[in-house]
Amino acid sequence: MTTSTTVKARVSAMIDREMQRCARAMGDGAWEQHHEWVQAYLVTSAKVWLLEQSRKGAL
């Protein structure tokens, strides 16, 4: 597995876990209403984190 594939898999797993945590915390009704923007926020946050890690040479 290439480094980029490994990083992508790791970040995807992190996003999935956080989505599950948010769904549990928010409850079904709120999750149904807000899951799209929560996912967009998490993906954007992951991109920012990846950029910061890349700049530090940590990836």
PyMOL commands that set and color helices and strands:
alter all, ss='L'
color gray80, all
select helices_A, chain A and resi 3-26+28-56
alter helices_A, ss='H'
color red, helices_A
deselect
rebuild
show_as cartoon
